[in-house]
């Protein structure tokens, strides 16, 4: 899985590119993250207001919205993405 993390005014935007055969598994994993039930080693959950996950053609987009007054750490999120990629074999 390749990913790009971009800082936005409200938090972070992530685009993860995977093969069509792994997209459903990645969507499920990101869904667990959105529900707060994934195993990512991160302290960022307390800073999140919302996580929105959308599938695209050959990619998955994730919009992370920070709580008022909080700032998300892109490096910590990158570690979570690497962890998720290993978990789903992407």
C-alpha positions in Angstrom: 0.0 0.0 0.0 1.3 3.4 -0.9 -0.1 6.4 0.9 0.0 10.2 0.8 -0.8 12.3 3.9 -1.8 15.9 3.4 -2.4 18.5 6.1 -5.8 20.3 5.8 -7.2 23.2 7.7 -9.4 20.7 9.7 -6.9 17.9 10.1 -5.4 15.4 7.6 -6.4 13.9 4.3 -5.0 10.5 3.4 -5.0 8.8 0.0 -4.0 5.1 0.1 -3.5 3.2 -3.1 -3.9 -0.5 -3.2 -4.6 -3.2 -5.7 -8.3 -4.0 -6.5 -7.9 -7.3 -4.7 -7.0 -5.6 -1.4 -9.3 -2.6 -1.4 -12.2 -4.3 0.4 -9.9 -5.6 3.1 -8.4 -2.1 3.5 -11.8 -0.5 3.7 -12.8 -2.9 6.4 -9.6 -2.1 8.4 -10.2 1.7 8.0 -13.8 1.1 9.1 -12.4 -0.4 12.3 -10.2 2.6 12.8 -13.3 4.9 12.3 -15.1 2.8 15.0 -12.2 3.0 17.3 -11.7 -0.7 17.3 -8.4 -1.1 15.3 -5.1 -2.0 16.8 -3.1 1.0 15.6 -0.5 2.1 18.1 -1.4 5.7 18.3 -2.3 8.5 20.8 -4.1 10.4 18.0 -7.6 9.0 18.7 -8.1 11.4 21.6 -7.5 14.3 19.2 -10.0 13.1 16.6 -13.5 14.6 16.1 -14.3 12.4 13.0 -12.9 9.9 10.5 -14.5 9.7 7.1 -13.6 6.8 4.8 -14.4 6.7 1.0 -13.5 4.2 -1.7 -12.3 5.4 -5.1 -11.0 3.5 -8.1 -7.8 1.8 -6.9 -7.7 4.0 -3.8 -9.2 4.7 -0.4 -9.5 8.2 0.9 -9.6 9.0 4.6 -10.4 12.4 6.0 -9.3 12.9 9.7 -10.9 15.9 11.4 -9.2 17.1 14.6 -11.1 18.3 17.6 -11.2 22.0 18.2 -7.7 23.2 19.4 -6.0 19.9 18.5 -3.5 19.1 15.8 -2.9 15.6 14.4 0.7 14.3 14.0 1.2 13.1 10.4 4.2 11.0 11.4 2.2 9.1 14.0 -0.6 8.6 11.5 2.0 7.3 8.9 3.1 4.7 11.5 -0.6 3.7 11.9 -0.9 3.3 8.1 2.2 1.2 8.0 0.8 -1.0 10.8 -2.6 -1.3 9.0 -0.9 -2.2 5.7 1.0 -5.0 7.5 -2.2 -6.2 9.2 -4.1 -6.5 5.9 -1.2 -7.6 3.7 -1.5 -4.5 1.5 
